[in-house]
């Protein structure tokens, strides 16, 4: 049986996860989706698309999708679904896990790599995060869960932009980009997104062949934002608090990103030792990290990425003739000591 793709849907309370999910489930895409939802008093999906209300843990929906509520842990629910699919008792193509609005997606993501039985049945495709444009400013400032959800995202959907001024949305997008430069952002109206923007994003392949984001190594106009801590010696117009900048805000979010780049190759043994050491110390605060590396001793690109203490690497395509060999890594985490990381990586170069 081929691996079942899984998507984690996260976002703070009221950000529109259920609206987006109903939209996806109701669309005529011909896919059978199993939805696992945490029941913590949030609005359930069931209102208009469940066939019948039953005490069963797994409920068939009118469009052939399945819905189950976690009453025990996620691992047991995933194992149960995979077993029923193998035996032909349930028919579904993929799984969507809707987390509660207060959840940290990290442990949910780790379930797919820590447990052999789960890893042999499922492939974690991506983490989608919904952000409520009207309340996000306050939520991101006050709640670490909201910031972590942004840090983990492979794709960010911004809801309720119709309720705020365009410059507020612009400022929010700038802030989100600063926290997580690797996740594309898209404003959505009442959960209206195409299936292609939700599924098969391959944002999170730790242990499969890693697809390289073709734009990952390109210079982008946000790089200069990431090469200094927010608010420190920063002359970027949008960071100035003098009213002259594009957004004149000043957020000292604890979830931040930074980028390391070099045109010198890495020494594999040194890099492995250094990454092992920092993951050991800072792993719980390292939300997502990803890189395309030039490694001494191979003519192929080395792709690596991780979440918390879990790290994976793989050989990518060969460096093309005439292609400039270089390395670029992005780290997203909570109060990570940027200088220690950058100096340490510098010392791992040949």
Secondary structure, 3 states (H helix, E strand, C coil): CCCEEEEEEEECCCCCHHHHHHHHHHCCCCCCEEEEEECCCCCCCHHHHECCCCCCCEEEECCCCEEEEECCCHHHHHHHHHHHHHCCCCCCCEEEEECCCCCCHHHHHHHHHHCHHHHHHEEEEEEEEEEECCCHHHHHHHCHHHHHHHHHCCEEEEECHHHCCHHHHHHHHHHHHHHCCCCEEEECCCCCCCHHHCCCCCCCCCCCCCCCCCCCCCCCCCHHHHCCCCCCCCCCHHHCCCCCCCCCCCCCCCEEEEEEEECCCECHHHHHHHHHHHHHHHHHHEEEEEEEECECCCCEEEEEEEECCEEEEEEEEECCCCCCCCEEEEEEEECCCHHHHHHHHHCCEC
